[in-house]
């Protein structure tokens, strides 16, 4: 009887650890997704001005306000999609599957999110480079 109780206690500890892992994955991925969506929309609408912290920060995009705005308008769609992917990936952590499977799904979602963000940055960087050279503000 004592051995059985030990296994039951071990199972409940493992279950609790799994729930903590799932909760952390959910919070991190949903938080990152919301932040991506907000920043993409804010930068594209002009609410996020040229800065050294958030946004597409390349020599081209930081060269002028016009370049910054142009880059972020062009990069908005892939960046918002990356945010949606991040939120959806976070919700996968709540599915009743093994925590390892949820972890693999989250890692895959992170890869897709990263690819979309990098694609958006590339599109924005190129759009900023297409502006006339004397568009300084």
N, C-alpha and C positions, 0 to 999 in steps of 0.2 A: 504494500500500500504506500509506503514511504517513497519508493522509486517512482510510482505513478504520479504522486503529488509533485515530485521534483520535475518530471517531464511536463506536467500541466503548468507549473510555474514558469518553466523555460519557454513554453509555447506562448504564454501571456506576455513575457518580456520581449520575445521576438515580435509578437504582434504589435506591441506598443512601439518598438523601434521602427517597425514598418510604417506605422501611422505618422510618426515624427518625420521620417524621410519623405513620405507622401506630402505632408503638410508643408515642409520646407520647399519641395519642388513646386508645389502649387503657388505658394507665396512669391517665390523668386521669379518664376516664369510669368505669372500674371502681372506682377509688378513691372517686370522688364517690358512686357508687351504694352501695358498702359503707358509707360514712359515713352516708348518708341512712337506710339500713335500720337500722343500729345505733342511730342517734340516735332514730329514730321508736320503735323497740321499747323502748329504755332510758327515754325520757321517758314513754311510755304505761304502763310497768310501775312507774314511780316511782324508777327508778335514776338518772335525770337530774333533779336538783332544779332549782328556780327559779334562774335565773342570767341574766347579761347577755351571754352569749356564744353559746350554742346553744339551739335550740328556738324556739317561737313566742313572740316577745317583743313583746307589745302591752300597752297600759295595762291591758286587761282580764285578760290571762293572768298578768301580773306582780302583780296586785292581791292574790292570796292563793295559798297552796299548793293549795287546792281548785280554784281557777280554772285554775291551771297544769296540774294533773292531768287535769281534765275536758277541757280543750282538747286535750291530747296524746292522750288516749284516743280522742277523736273524729277526730283528724287522722292517726292511725296508719295506717289502710289506704291513703289516697291517697299518703301519704309513702313507705310501703314500696313501693307500685306505682311511684312515681317512681324509687326506687332500683333496682328491677328493670329499668325502662326504661333507666336510665343504664348498668347493667352490660351489658344486651343491645346497646345502642348502641356501647359500647366494643368488644364482640366483632365488630361489623360491620367495624371497621377491619382485621380479619384476613382478610376475604373477598377473593378474587382478582378485584377490580374496580379500575378506575382510582382513583388516590388522590383525585382530585377528586370522584368519585361517593361514595367513603367519607366525605369531608369533608362533603358535602351531607347524607348520611345522619346523620352525627354532629350536625350543626347542627339537623336536624329533631328528632332525639332529645332534644337540649338544650331545644328549644322545648316538647316534650311534657313533659319532666321539670319544667321551670319552671312550666308550667301546672298540673301535678298538685301541686307543692309550694305554689303560691299558693292553689289550691283547698283544700288541706288546712289551710293557715293561716287561710283565711276561715271554714271550717267550725269549726275550733278556737276562733277568736276569738268567733264567734257562740255556741258552746256555753258558753264562759266567761261571756258576757254574760247567759245564761239563768239563771245561778245567783242565789240571793237576794243582795241587796246587802250583807248583814252576815255574809258567810261568811269574814271575815278570820281568818287564823291567827296 
